[in-house]
Amino acid sequence: NHQKANEYNPPHDHDGKLSFVIYLQIPDELKKENKEYVGKSCGPGGIEFVYGDGPREAITYMSHFPEEGDMFIFPAWLKHWVAPFKSDCTRISLSIGAGVAYLILRKVYKEIHKSKRRFDDLE
């Protein structure tokens, strides 16, 4: 996902059992914008997981501003959204469902096994 200024991802969930999101690029301009944000939500470029309804005083969400390399694994039914930002930059993340992740890992495993290489050799 290449998110640019003023783009956002509205509240949604996914099919399947598990979802993953990995953050590959968080530009400095976006980090600065989020740091200057004052509010209760995830802020510019952040992700918010919503896990229930309740009265105003109940906390039914978890907000996070990601760092490069952060990875979340969560139930596919868990609603989440990504906030817009104004900075002139691109935030890059990779979102994968468990079924797709399994197929990728299986292919990697087969290739490693076929070449008789170990995971340590990949560095």
N, C-alpha and C positions, 0 to 999 in steps of 0.2 A: 504494500500500500504506500503510495507516494502522496502524502498529504501536503498541500500547499496552503498559502494564506487564504483565510476565510472559508476553507472547506471543513467539513465535520462529518462525523458518522453518527446518525441518530440512534436512539435506543433500539437495540436489536438482540436477538439470540441466534443460535445456530442449530442445525440438525445434528444428530448423532449423540454421542456420550460425552466427549471431551473436546475442548477447543484450546488452542495454543496461540500466544502472540509473543513475538520476539522483536525487540527494538534494535534496529540496525544503525540508524543515524538520527541523532538529536542535535541539531545545529546550535551553536552558541547563542545566536540571536533569539531562538525560541527559549533556551534556558533562562536568558535574561528577562524576557517577557513574562515567563511563568513566575520567576522569583519576585518580580515587582507586582504581581497580581495580589489583590486583597479580596478575600471572599471565602466561602465555605465549600465550593465545588472543587473539582480537580484543577481548574484554571486552564489557561491557554495550552493546547496540545496535550492535556492530560487525559487519562482514562478513568472512567467511573463505573464501578460495578454496583448494580442495584439489586438487592436481594429481598425486598419485601415492601409491603405497604404498612403504614402506621400513622399515628398522630404526629403532628408537627414536631413534637419534642423527641420522638423516637428516631434513632439513627438507623437507617435502612440502606446505607450505601457505604462504599469504601472508595476513596479517591486516591489517585497516585499520579505523580509526574515521573515518567520513566527516565532511566538513564540508558545509554547505549549498552547492549548486552543483557538487559533485563528480559526475563522470560516469565510469562504467566501461563499456568495450566489451570483450567477451570471447567466446571460442568457446562456443557453446551447450552443448557437451558437458562443459564445465568445472564440476565439482561445486562448490557453494558453499552457505553457510548463514548465517543471521542470528541472532545471539545475543539472548537475552531481556535485559530490564532491569527494575529495580524502581521507577524514578522514575514519579511520577504525571504523565505527559505523553504526547504522541503524536509519533512520528517518522514523517515522510511521505517516501516514495520512489516513484518511477515506474519500473516495469520493463517493457521493451518488447523483443519479438523483432524480428529484422532485417526480417522480412516486413512486420510492422505498421509499423515505422519507415519503410520504403520507401513504403508507401501514404500515410502521413501527409505525408512530405516531398513526394511527388508531387502531392498535393492542394494543399499550400501553394504549390509552384512554379507549378502551373496557375493558381491564384488570383492570384498576383503577376503572372504573364505576361499574364493576361486583363485585368488593370487597368493593365498597363504600369508597374507600380511596381517599384522596385528594393529590394533588401534593406536598403539604407541608409535608405530611407524608413520602415522599420518601427519605428524607435526613437522 
